Amino acid sequence: MSVSVGADLAEAYGIETHHERMPNGELRFRMYGRDGNGYVRTISGPVGAWQNSHYHHQIRETFIVETGWMVLAEWHPEGHGVALKRLNPGGIVTTEPLRQHNVYLPADTLIHVIKHGSAMGEADWIAAPELDAATKCLSEAQILERTKPDT
């Protein structure tokens, strides 16, 4: 038998929720601890779209594709430029701290994102506009041409 956990217990353990529709049409359902670690259930918008490029000082993000597919773009300044990795259902990938990254989700996609590596409650999301410039210009057709599914 399960017991419902009330808002008072969530508050005592420092758990908060925040849900919103993003400008690109995605729905994000978030649950975070005060240490900066958390979980996000992301449902893509009605058309494919890029998220906003960013990086973290400490946090890692592990992406799990439930339905549809996703592409992780990472900036490799040591001469490789932008690397694109496509994942199908069941695919899992984890970002590294300080590595600029962005995500493309086509329509009809559901992913889970686990944020871990504690930033000790401090904001740990830094915009990466140069990666936005390199990724947001890529159409879904161009993305599919440049990637092969990993799973």
Residue pairs with C-beta under 8 A, 6 or more apart in sequence:
10 16
10 17
13 33
14 33
14 34
14 35
15 31
15 32
15 33
16 31
16 32
16 34
17 29
17 30
17 31
17 32
18 30
18 32
19 27
19 28
19 29
19 30
20 27
20 28
21 27
21 28
22 28
22 45
22 51
24 45
24 49
24 50
24 51
25 44
25 45
25 46
25 47
25 49
26 42
26 43
26 44
26 45
26 49
26 51
26 105
27 42
27 43
27 45
28 40
28 41
28 42
29 40
29 41
29 42
30 38
30 39
30 40
31 38
31 39
31 40
32 38
32 39
32 115
34 121
35 118
35 119
35 120
35 121
36 58
36 59
36 115
36 118
36 119
36 120
36 121
36 122
36 124
37 59
37 115
37 116
37 117
37 118
38 114
38 115
39 112
39 113
39 114
39 115
40 112
40 113
40 115
41 110
41 111
41 112
42 105
42 110
42 111
42 112
42 113
43 109
43 110
44 68
44 105
44 106
44 107
44 108
44 109
44 110
45 105
45 107
46 107
47 107
48 104
48 105
48 106
48 107
48 140
49 104
49 105
50 102
50 103
50 104
50 132
50 135
50 136
50 138
51 102
51 103
51 104
51 105
52 102
52 127
52 132
53 73
53 75
53 100
53 101
53 102
53 127
53 128
53 129
53 130
53 131
53 132
53 135
54 100
54 101
54 102
54 125
54 126
54 127
54 128
55 97
55 98
55 99
55 100
55 101
55 126
55 128
56 95
56 97
56 98
56 117
56 119
56 124
56 125
56 126
57 97
57 98
57 119
57 124
57 126
58 97
58 117
58 118
58 119
58 120
58 124
59 97
59 115
59 116
59 117
59 118
59 119
59 124
60 94
60 95
60 96
60 97
60 115
60 116
60 117
61 94
61 95
61 101
61 113
61 114
61 115
62 92
62 93
62 94
62 95
62 113
62 114
62 116
63 70
63 72
63 87
63 91
63 92
63 93
63 94
63 95
63 103
63 111
63 112
63 113
64 90
64 91
64 92
64 111
64 112
64 113
64 114
65 87
65 88
65 89
65 90
65 91
65 92
65 109
65 110
65 111
65 151
66 89
66 110
66 111
66 112
67 89
67 108
67 109
67 110
68 89
68 105
68 106
68 107
68 108
68 109
68 110
69 86
69 87
69 88
69 89
69 91
69 106
69 109
69 149
70 86
70 87
70 91
70 103
70 104
70 105
70 106
70 109
70 111
71 84
71 85
71 86
71 87
71 103
71 104
71 143
71 147
72 84
72 85
72 87
72 93
72 95
72 101
72 102
72 103
73 82
73 83
73 84
73 85
73 101
73 102
73 103
73 104
73 131
73 134
73 135
74 82
74 83
74 85
74 95
74 99
74 100
74 101
75 81
75 82
75 99
75 100
75 101
75 128
75 130
75 131
75 134
76 82
76 83
81 134
82 131
82 134
82 135
84 143
84 146
84 147
85 93
85 147
85 150
86 143
86 144
86 147
86 148
86 149
86 150
87 93
87 149
87 150
87 151
88 149
88 150
88 151
89 151
90 151
91 149
91 150
91 151
93 150
95 101
97 117
100 128
100 130
100 131
101 128
101 131
102 128
102 131
102 132
102 135
102 136
103 111
104 135
104 138
104 140
104 143
105 111
106 140
138 146
